[in-house]
Amino acid sequence: MKKLLFALMFPIFAFAQDDLLSEIDVQKTNTNEVSAFKSLKIVNLESTKLIGKGDFYFIVAHRFDYLNKGFDDFFGLDNANTQLKFAFGLKDWLTVHVSRSGFQETYDLGIKYLLISQKTEGFPVTIVGFNSLAINTEMKKVNYPLIQFENRLTYVTQLLISRKVTEKLSLEIAPTYFHENIVRDILDENKEVILPNPQDNNQYAIGLGGRYKFAKRWSVNMDYAAHLNRASQSIYKNPLSIGVDLETGGHVFQMHFTNSKAMHESGFLGQTTGDWSKGEIAFGFNLVRVF
């Protein structure tokens, strides 16, 4: 009941020193609860994994520029965005985080809470709620003299529903709502601003993701988010990401390719510009440490 009341009131990855990837496949308690994912994120999309009570995570995420620029910027390595994230398990069912991203100089506050777990003999899926608040500090007062603090805000609400299908395969679907207090100007073919802006502030998406464990220390991950009410004139694309997770004995790496430069939810859901068909793909990685 406490979890349900919490969810109604307030609408990356695990690391262990010994055998990291095998930890997901055993239970720490005598319950028959099932864990579908090893990491807090599949690639971009939040997974149903939560941090254990009292555990503190430090995550460094790095996203380079698009590969299609070739040697001009050494296949994107000359330009990059970095995100620093701190996450803490307040309860076994409640995780909070705060992060800072180079993309639009964004601060991001998030909360993730377990509603119900998949069980070996019982409920067939895990359901987790996720909420985040992004603050865009890139818009400076000198350039936008009338800007107010609330204009910088974007809110994200997701329901994460996962199922561990087999010992190797886990899948997730994530119905998503997000609200941008200010949506970006949309230009016509002559590069002129379209007025009124055809993009609704209230936006909807469906996230899909999965993990396939193909070796003791390796898994391949993929996620995608389909924007459901994007304006037809918008330059933004749906984010598609493919990567692998690797445990090296001292650190955990997530390595991936994606068309999104942003690493926080409101950024990759609403402002992904890369087009896979044009080679607008960025290499990135996440490094996670638990204390």
C-alpha positions as CSV (number, residue, x, y, z in Angstrom):
1,M,0.0,0.0,0.0
2,K,2.9,2.4,0.8
3,K,4.3,1.9,-2.7
4,L,1.0,2.5,-4.3
5,L,0.4,5.7,-2.4
6,F,3.9,6.9,-3.3
7,A,3.3,6.3,-7.0
8,L,0.0,8.2,-6.9
9,M,1.6,11.1,-5.0
10,F,4.6,11.6,-7.3
11,P,3.6,11.3,-10.8
12,I,23.0,2.1,-14.3
13,F,23.7,-0.2,-14.0
14,A,24.5,-2.6,-11.1
15,F,28.1,-3.2,-10.1
16,A,29.7,-6.0,-7.9
17,Q,33.4,-6.8,-7.5
18,D,33.2,-10.5,-8.0
19,D,30.9,-12.0,-10.7
20,L,29.0,-9.0,-12.0
21,L,26.8,-10.4,-14.8
22,S,25.9,-13.6,-13.0
23,E,24.4,-11.6,-10.1
24,I,21.2,-10.9,-12.0
25,D,20.6,-14.6,-12.4
26,V,20.5,-15.5,-8.7
27,Q,18.2,-14.3,-6.0
28,K,19.6,-12.5,-2.9
29,T,16.6,-13.6,-0.8
30,N,14.3,-16.6,-0.5
31,T,11.6,-14.9,-2.5
32,N,10.7,-16.1,-6.0
33,E,11.1,-12.6,-7.5
34,V,12.7,-12.4,-11.0
35,S,15.1,-9.7,-12.2
36,A,14.9,-9.1,-15.9
37,F,17.8,-6.7,-16.4
38,K,21.3,-6.3,-15.0
39,S,21.7,-2.5,-15.6
40,L,19.7,0.5,-14.6
41,K,19.5,1.4,-18.3
42,I,19.1,-0.9,-21.3
43,V,20.9,1.6,-23.5
44,N,19.1,4.9,-23.3
45,L,15.8,3.6,-21.9
46,E,15.5,3.0,-18.2
47,S,15.1,-0.6,-17.3
48,T,13.1,-2.1,-14.4
49,K,16.4,-2.6,-12.4
50,L,16.5,-0.7,-9.1
51,I,19.4,0.0,-6.7
52,G,19.6,-2.0,-3.5
53,K,18.9,-0.1,-0.2
54,G,21.9,1.9,0.8
55,D,23.9,1.4,-2.4
56,F,25.4,4.5,-4.0
57,Y,26.3,4.6,-7.7
58,F,28.5,6.9,-9.7
59,I,28.0,6.8,-13.5
60,V,30.1,8.4,-16.1
61,A,28.4,8.4,-19.6
62,H,30.2,9.6,-22.7
63,R,28.6,10.2,-26.1
64,F,30.8,11.2,-29.1
65,D,29.7,13.0,-32.3
66,Y,28.4,11.2,-35.4
67,L,30.6,8.9,-37.3
68,N,29.7,10.1,-40.7
69,K,31.9,13.2,-40.4
70,G,34.9,11.0,-41.0
71,F,38.5,12.2,-40.4
72,D,37.3,15.8,-40.1
73,D,36.7,15.2,-36.4
74,F,38.2,11.7,-36.3
75,F,34.9,9.9,-36.6
76,G,33.3,12.0,-33.8
77,L,36.0,11.5,-31.2
78,D,36.9,15.3,-31.3
79,N,33.5,16.2,-30.0
80,A,31.6,14.7,-27.2
81,N,28.9,15.1,-24.5
82,T,29.5,13.8,-21.0
83,Q,27.0,13.0,-18.3
84,L,27.9,12.6,-14.6
85,K,25.2,10.8,-12.5
86,F,24.8,10.0,-8.9
87,A,22.2,7.4,-7.9
88,F,21.2,6.1,-4.5
89,G,18.9,3.3,-3.2
90,L,16.7,4.9,-0.5
91,K,14.8,1.6,-0.3
92,D,15.0,-1.7,-2.2
93,W,12.0,-0.5,-4.1
94,L,13.0,3.2,-4.4
95,T,15.9,4.7,-6.4
96,V,16.7,8.4,-6.8
97,H,19.3,10.1,-9.0
98,V,20.7,13.5,-10.0
99,S,22.9,14.2,-13.1
100,R,24.5,16.9,-15.1
101,S,24.8,16.5,-18.9
102,G,26.8,18.6,-21.4
103,F,23.9,18.3,-23.8
104,Q,22.1,21.7,-23.4
105,E,23.9,22.0,-20.0
106,T,21.1,19.9,-18.5
107,Y,20.5,19.0,-14.8
108,D,18.3,16.0,-14.4
109,L,16.5,14.7,-11.2
110,G,14.9,11.3,-11.3
111,I,13.0,8.8,-9.2
112,K,12.2,5.1,-9.9
113,Y,10.0,2.9,-7.8
114,L,8.9,-0.7,-7.9
115,L,5.1,-1.3,-8.1
116,I,5.1,-5.1,-8.5
117,S,7.7,-7.8,-9.3
118,Q,7.7,-10.7,-11.7
119,K,7.6,-14.0,-9.9
120,T,8.6,-17.5,-10.9
121,E,5.2,-18.7,-9.8
122,G,2.9,-15.8,-9.9
123,F,2.8,-12.3,-11.5
124,P,4.2,-12.5,-15.1
125,V,5.9,-9.1,-15.4
126,T,7.7,-6.5,-13.3
127,I,6.1,-3.0,-13.3
128,V,8.2,0.1,-12.3
129,G,7.3,3.8,-12.3
130,F,9.8,6.4,-13.4
131,N,9.6,10.2,-13.2
132,S,12.3,12.8,-14.1
133,L,12.6,16.6,-14.2
134,A,15.2,18.1,-16.6
135,I,16.4,21.7,-16.3
136,N,17.9,23.2,-19.4
137,T,20.5,25.8,-18.4
138,E,21.9,26.4,-21.9
139,M,19.3,29.1,-22.6
140,K,21.1,32.2,-21.2
141,K,19.3,35.3,-20.0
142,V,21.4,37.5,-22.3
143,N,20.0,35.7,-25.3
144,Y,16.5,35.1,-23.9
145,P,15.8,38.2,-21.7
146,L,12.2,37.2,-21.0
147,I,13.0,33.6,-20.0
148,Q,11.6,32.4,-16.7
149,F,12.9,29.4,-14.7
150,E,9.8,27.3,-15.5
151,N,10.5,27.7,-19.2
152,R,13.6,25.6,-18.8
153,L,11.7,22.5,-17.4
154,T,10.7,19.3,-19.1
155,Y,8.8,16.5,-17.2
156,V,8.9,12.8,-18.0
157,T,6.6,10.0,-16.7
158,Q,7.1,6.4,-17.7
159,L,5.6,3.1,-16.8
160,L,8.3,0.4,-17.3
161,I,6.9,-3.1,-17.9
162,S,9.5,-6.0,-18.3
163,R,9.5,-9.7,-18.5
164,K,12.4,-12.1,-18.2
165,V,11.3,-14.5,-21.0
166,T,14.2,-17.0,-20.6
167,E,17.5,-17.2,-18.8
168,K,19.0,-15.3,-21.7
169,L,16.2,-13.0,-23.0
170,S,14.5,-10.1,-21.3
171,L,12.1,-7.6,-22.9
172,E,10.5,-4.3,-21.9
173,I,7.8,-1.9,-23.0
174,A,7.6,1.7,-21.7
175,P,4.5,3.9,-22.3
176,T,5.8,7.4,-21.9
177,Y,4.4,10.9,-21.4
178,F,6.6,14.0,-21.4
179,H,5.9,17.7,-21.3
180,E,8.3,20.4,-22.6
181,N,7.4,23.8,-21.2
182,I,9.0,25.3,-24.3
183,V,9.2,23.3,-27.5
184,R,11.9,24.1,-30.1
185,D,11.0,26.3,-33.1
186,I,10.2,24.3,-36.2
187,L,11.4,25.6,-39.5
188,D,9.9,25.2,-43.0
189,E,11.8,24.3,-46.1
190,N,13.0,28.0,-46.4
191,K,14.4,27.8,-42.8
192,E,11.7,30.2,-41.6
193,V,10.0,29.6,-38.2
194,I,6.5,28.1,-38.5
195,L,4.0,29.9,-36.4
196,P,2.1,28.9,-34.4
197,N,4.5,26.0,-33.5
198,P,2.8,22.8,-34.6
199,Q,4.5,20.7,-31.9
200,D,2.3,20.1,-28.8
201,N,4.0,20.6,-25.5
202,N,2.4,17.4,-24.3
203,Q,4.1,14.5,-26.1
204,Y,3.7,10.7,-26.0
205,A,6.0,7.8,-26.9
206,I,6.3,4.1,-26.6
207,G,9.7,2.7,-25.6
208,L,10.8,-0.9,-26.5
209,G,13.9,-2.6,-25.3
210,G,15.6,-5.9,-24.7
211,R,18.6,-7.7,-23.5
212,Y,20.1,-11.0,-24.7
213,K,22.9,-12.6,-22.6
214,F,25.1,-14.6,-25.0
215,A,28.1,-15.2,-22.7
216,K,29.0,-15.2,-19.0
217,R,30.2,-11.6,-19.0
218,W,28.5,-10.3,-22.2
219,S,25.1,-9.3,-23.2
220,V,23.7,-7.4,-26.3
221,N,21.1,-4.7,-25.6
222,M,18.8,-2.7,-27.9
223,D,16.2,0.0,-27.3
224,Y,13.9,2.2,-29.4
225,A,11.4,4.9,-28.7
226,A,8.5,5.7,-31.1
227,H,7.3,9.3,-30.7
228,L,3.5,9.2,-31.2
229,N,2.5,12.8,-31.8
230,R,5.6,14.5,-33.3
231,A,4.8,17.4,-35.7
232,S,5.2,16.3,-39.3
233,Q,7.6,19.2,-40.0
234,S,9.9,18.3,-37.1
235,I,13.5,17.6,-37.7
236,Y,13.7,15.2,-34.8
237,K,13.9,11.4,-35.1
238,N,13.1,8.4,-33.0
239,P,16.1,7.2,-31.0
240,L,17.5,3.7,-31.8
241,S,20.4,2.3,-29.8
242,I,22.3,-0.9,-30.0
243,G,25.1,-1.9,-27.5
244,V,26.8,-4.5,-25.4
245,D,27.5,-4.8,-21.7
246,L,30.8,-6.1,-20.5
247,E,32.2,-6.9,-17.0
248,T,36.0,-6.6,-16.8
249,G,36.5,-7.6,-13.2
250,G,37.0,-4.1,-11.8
251,H,34.6,-2.0,-13.8
252,V,31.5,-2.4,-15.8
253,F,31.2,-1.0,-19.3
254,Q,28.2,-0.4,-21.5
255,M,29.3,0.3,-25.1
256,H,26.8,1.3,-27.7
257,F,25.9,3.0,-31.0
258,T,23.0,5.4,-31.1
259,N,21.5,8.3,-33.2
260,S,20.9,10.3,-30.0
261,K,23.5,12.6,-28.5
262,A,21.4,13.3,-25.4
263,M,21.6,10.8,-22.5
264,H,18.7,12.1,-20.3
265,E,15.1,11.1,-21.0
266,S,13.7,14.4,-22.2
267,G,16.7,14.9,-24.5
268,F,16.7,11.6,-26.4
269,L,12.9,11.3,-26.5
270,G,12.2,14.7,-27.9
271,Q,15.4,16.0,-29.5
272,T,17.2,13.2,-31.3
273,T,18.5,14.5,-34.6
274,G,20.6,11.6,-35.9
275,D,19.4,9.5,-38.9
276,W,20.8,5.9,-39.0
277,S,20.3,5.8,-42.8
278,K,22.7,8.8,-43.3
279,G,25.4,7.5,-41.0
280,E,24.4,9.9,-38.2
281,I,25.4,7.4,-35.5
282,A,27.3,8.2,-32.4
283,F,29.5,5.8,-30.4
284,G,29.2,6.0,-26.6
285,F,29.9,4.2,-23.4
286,N,28.9,4.2,-19.7
287,L,31.2,3.4,-16.8
288,V,29.5,2.6,-13.5
289,R,30.9,2.2,-10.0
290,V,29.0,1.2,-6.8
291,F,30.0,2.3,-3.3
